[in-house]
Amino acid sequence: MHVDLWWLTYLALGAFVGFFAGLLGVGGGGIMVPMLTTLFLAQGFPLENVVHMALGTSMAAIVLTSVASLRAHHAHGAVRWDIVRAITPGILIGTFGATFVASRASTEGLAIFFACFMGYVSLQMLANIKPKPSRELPGALGLSAVGVGIGGVSALVAIGGGSLSVPFMTWCNVRMQHAIGTSAAIGLPIALAGTLGYLVNGWGAEGLPPLTLGYVYVPALVLVAGVSMWTAPLGARLAHRLPVATLKKIFAGVLMALCMKMLYGVFG
C-alpha cells in the first residue's frame, strides 16, 4: 500500500465535501462517512472498526468547519443565542452518550442505521419538504430534551444536526435565516462532544491502524478538514449562480448511491 496515494484521496474527498457543503448548505458527514468507510476498507483496515473510525473522523472534521460556519452566521446576526444556551446541555449529553452506544454497536448495525437516516434526508431533499410553522418553542427544559435527541442521532450518523434542528426550529416559528444560523452554532457542541466521545471510546481498541487517536484517523482528519475549509467558500459563492434546487436533487441521488456503496462494502 502506498500511503501517499491514499492521502491524495483524502485531499479529493475534502475538496468535494467542502464544495457541496458551501453550495447546498448540507453537512459533510453524509458524504464523509460512506466515503471514508469505503476508503478504509480498501486500505485493509479491520471491518469491525471501519464505520466507527469513519464516524469519529467525520465528527472531528466537523469541529473545524462548524467554527467557520458559526462565525459567518454570527457576523450576520443570524444566531439565536437564547436557543443555543437552552439546547446545548441536552446536545452535549445526547451526543456524548450516543458515542458509547455506537462503540458497542456492530459495524453492520451502524451502517444500516446510517443508510436509513441518510435515505430519509435524501427523500426530504428530493421532495423539498419544509414543515409549516405551527407552534412556539418549548421552554428551557423542553429544548434541552430535544437537544438530547438531536445530539444522539447526530453522533450515530456524524452530522452537525442541521437536518434535524432546522426543521424543528422552523416548525416552532423560528425564521428560516435564524434557524440555519442557530443550527450552525449548535453544530459546534455536537462536533466537540462527538469527537471527545469517539476519542474516549476508541482509546485502546484493538486492531486500529497507526496514526489513529481513539476512533479518529488523523491523516484523513487533517487532509479532509484542511481542504474542505478552502473549498466551502467557493461553493458558497457559486450558490447564487447555479441551479441549487436541481443540484440538491442530484446530490440526494449521489448520497443514496454512496450509502448503497457503503452497505455493499460492509456486507459484501
C-alpha positions in Angstrom: 0.0 0.0 0.0 1.3 3.4 -1.0 0.2 5.7 1.9 0.8 8.9 -0.1 -1.7 7.8 -2.8 -4.4 7.2 -0.2 -3.7 10.6 1.3 -4.4 12.1 -2.2 -7.9 10.5 -2.0 -8.5 12.3 1.3 -7.5 15.6 -0.3 -10.0 14.9 -3.1 -12.7 14.0 -0.6 -12.1 17.2 1.4 -12.4 19.3 -1.8 -15.7 17.5 -2.7 -17.1 17.8 0.9 -16.3 21.4 1.3 -17.6 22.5 -2.1 -21.0 20.9 -1.7 -21.3 21.9 1.9 -20.9 25.5 0.8 -23.0 25.2 -2.3 -26.0 23.4 -0.8 -25.7 24.1 2.9 -25.5 20.4 3.8 -23.3 18.8 6.4 -20.2 16.9 5.3 -20.9 13.8 7.4 -23.4 12.5 4.9 -20.6 12.3 2.3 -17.6 11.6 4.6 -18.9 8.6 6.5 -19.7 6.4 3.4 -16.7 7.6 1.5 -14.3 7.1 4.5 -15.8 3.7 5.2 -15.1 2.7 1.6 -11.6 4.1 1.7 -10.8 2.4 5.0 -12.0 -1.0 3.7 -9.9 -0.5 0.5 -6.8 0.1 2.7 -7.4 -3.1 4.6 -8.4 -1.7 7.9 -10.3 -4.2 10.1 -14.0 -4.5 9.2 -15.2 -4.2 12.8 -13.6 -0.7 13.1 -14.2 1.0 9.7 -17.6 2.6 10.4 -16.6 3.6 13.9 -13.5 5.3 12.5 -15.5 6.9 9.8 -17.9 8.4 12.3 -15.2 9.5 14.7 -13.0 11.1 11.9 -16.1 12.8 10.4 -17.1 14.3 13.8 -13.6 15.6 14.3 -13.5 17.2 10.9 -16.9 18.9 11.6 -15.3 20.8 14.5 -13.2 22.9 12.2 -15.9 23.5 9.6 -18.6 24.3 12.3 -16.3 27.0 13.8 -16.1 28.8 10.4 -19.8 28.4 9.8 -20.7 29.7 13.2 -18.5 32.8 12.8 -20.1 33.6 9.4 -23.7 33.3 10.7 -22.9 35.2 13.9 -21.4 38.1 11.8 -24.8 38.4 10.0 -26.7 38.3 13.3 -28.5 35.1 12.4 -27.8 33.1 15.6 -30.4 32.9 18.3 -28.1 32.5 21.3 -31.1 32.1 23.6 -31.9 28.8 21.8 -28.2 27.8 21.8 -27.9 28.3 25.5 -31.0 26.3 26.3 -30.5 23.4 23.9 -26.7 22.9 24.5 -26.9 20.9 27.8 -29.1 18.3 26.1 -26.9 18.4 23.0 -23.8 17.6 25.0 -25.4 14.8 27.0 -27.1 13.2 23.9 -24.1 13.4 21.7 -21.5 12.2 24.2 -23.8 9.4 25.4 -24.6 8.1 22.0 -20.9 7.6 21.2 -21.0 4.9 23.9 -23.9 3.2 22.1 -22.1 3.5 18.8 -18.9 2.0 20.2 -20.8 -1.1 21.3 -22.8 -1.5 18.2 -21.6 -3.7 15.3 -20.2 -2.3 12.1 -23.2 -3.7 10.2 -25.7 -2.2 12.6 -24.2 1.3 12.4 -24.0 1.0 8.6 -27.7 0.2 8.4 -28.8 3.0 10.8 -26.7 5.5 8.8 -28.1 4.4 5.5 -31.7 4.6 6.7 -31.2 8.0 8.2 -29.5 9.4 5.1 -32.2 7.8 3.0 -34.7 9.9 5.0 -32.5 13.1 4.4 -32.3 12.3 0.7 -36.0 11.9 0.3 -36.5 15.2 2.3 -34.2 16.9 -0.2 -35.9 15.4 -3.2 -39.4 16.3 -2.1 -38.2 19.7 -0.7 -40.2 19.1 2.5 -40.4 22.1 4.8 -42.5 21.9 8.0 -45.1 24.6 8.4 -44.7 26.9 11.5 -47.4 25.7 13.8 -46.2 26.1 17.4 -43.9 28.0 19.7 -40.5 27.0 21.1 -40.7 24.9 24.3 -39.1 26.1 27.5 -35.5 25.5 28.5 -36.3 22.0 29.8 -38.1 21.1 26.6 -35.3 22.5 24.5 -32.8 20.5 26.4 -34.8 17.3 25.9 -35.0 18.0 22.2 -31.2 18.5 22.3 -30.7 15.0 23.7 -32.5 13.5 20.7 -30.8 15.7 18.1 -27.3 15.1 19.7 -27.9 11.4 20.0 -28.9 10.9 16.3 -26.1 13.3 15.2 -23.5 11.2 17.0 -24.7 8.0 15.4 -24.5 9.4 11.8 -21.7 12.1 12.3 -23.7 15.2 11.3 -23.8 18.7 12.7 -27.6 18.3 13.4 -28.9 20.7 10.8 -31.2 18.1 9.1 -33.0 17.8 12.5 -32.6 21.2 14.2 -33.5 23.4 11.2 -36.9 21.6 10.6 -37.6 21.6 14.4 -36.9 25.4 14.7 -38.9 26.3 11.6 -41.8 24.2 12.9 -41.6 26.3 16.1 -41.9 29.6 14.2 -38.2 30.5 14.1 -37.4 32.4 10.9 -35.5 30.2 8.4 -32.5 32.5 8.4 -32.2 32.3 12.2 -32.9 28.5 12.2 -30.0 27.9 9.8 -27.6 30.3 11.7 -28.6 28.8 15.1 -28.2 25.3 13.7 -24.6 26.2 12.7 -24.0 27.3 16.3 -25.5 24.1 17.6 -23.2 22.1 15.3 -20.1 23.1 17.4 -21.1 21.4 20.7 -22.3 18.4 18.7 -19.0 18.1 17.0 -16.9 18.7 20.2 -18.9 16.2 22.3 -19.0 13.6 19.5 -15.2 13.9 18.9 -14.5 13.5 22.6 -16.8 10.5 22.8 -15.2 8.7 19.9 -11.7 9.5 21.2 -12.6 8.1 24.6 -14.5 5.0 23.4 -11.9 4.1 20.8 -8.9 4.6 23.0 -7.1 1.2 23.3 -9.4 -0.6 20.9 -7.7 -3.5 19.2 -6.9 -3.6 15.5 -6.8 0.1 14.9 -4.2 1.3 12.3 -1.3 3.6 13.2 -1.8 7.3 13.4 -5.2 6.8 15.0 -6.4 8.6 18.2 -9.4 6.6 19.5 -11.6 6.2 16.5 -10.2 9.3 14.8 -7.8 8.6 11.9 -5.5 11.6 11.9 -4.3 11.7 8.3 -7.9 11.7 7.0 -8.9 14.3 9.6 -6.1 16.7 8.7 -6.4 16.4 4.9 -10.2 16.4 4.6 -10.8 19.2 7.1 -7.9 21.3 5.7 -9.0 21.2 2.1 -12.8 21.5 2.8 -12.2 24.8 4.6 -10.8 26.2 1.4 -13.4 24.8 -1.0 -16.5 25.6 1.1 -16.3 29.4 0.4 -16.0 28.6 -3.3 -19.2 26.6 -3.2 -21.0 29.3 -1.2 -20.1 31.9 -3.8 -21.4 29.7 -6.6 -24.7 29.1 -4.8 -26.1 32.3 -6.2 -25.2 31.4 -9.8 -26.0 27.7 -10.1 -29.5 26.0 -10.1 -29.2 24.9 -6.4 -32.7 23.2 -6.4 -31.7 20.9 -9.2 -28.3 20.3 -7.7 -29.9 19.3 -4.4 -31.9 16.6 -6.2 -28.8 15.3 -7.9 -26.9 15.4 -4.6 -29.7 13.4 -2.9 -29.3 10.7 -5.5 -25.5 10.7 -5.1 -26.0 10.5 -1.3 -28.2 7.4 -1.6 -25.7 5.8 -4.0 -22.9 6.4 -1.6 -24.9 4.7 1.2 -25.6 1.7 -1.0 -21.9 1.5 -1.8 -21.0 1.6 1.9 -23.6 -1.1 2.7 -22.2 -3.3 -0.2 -18.6 -2.8 1.1 -19.6 -3.7 4.7 -21.8 -6.7 3.9 -20.1 -7.8 0.7 
